[in-house]
Amino acid sequence: MPVINEKEALEAAMVKLVKGCRVMDVPILVTQQYTKGLGATIPSIDTALTEEIAGKKAMYEPFEKTSFSAMRQADFVAEVKKQERKTILMTGIESHICVEQTVIDLLDNGYNVFVVGDCISSRKAMDKEYAQLRMIAAGAVFTSMESILFELCGGAKEPGFKEISAIIK
């Protein structure tokens, strides 16, 4: 994360997305690429994944991976299948490596993939830009953190709206 382009904006958007998904009871799967060498999930996202939100306490166990695509990790694939969902929200770093390869593999396996554009990045802006173009060409839909949270919520009178609004502010 220390070398990622626009890391502060990425981190802020990711924290909001995690909190909002937790409010809306969206399952969250976390992968870590070679934790021993690259490090664990950063503290702000770890806190968003574990703190009490809307009266709910959560814990997570990241899926350790060394392949760039998470879809090449048997335990991750098994958990995705266990969720019995066909739509995946995708975030992460680096856009042109792990994110892109996972998105393409998800699409190839019949999933609908929504890439949260303000929740992905790379070391270089150009790498992110080319990754976006490739993922769109492959069939992924790009959206924003705020857009997806309000879409999950559905309306101002729906459960979670007040919590989502407070998170976005």
Helices and strands as residue ranges (DSSP letters): H 7-23, E 31-33, H 35-38, H 43-50, E 63-65, G 70-72, H 74-83, E 87-93, I 95-99, H 100-108, E 112-121, H 125-138, E 141-143, H 145-153, H 161-168
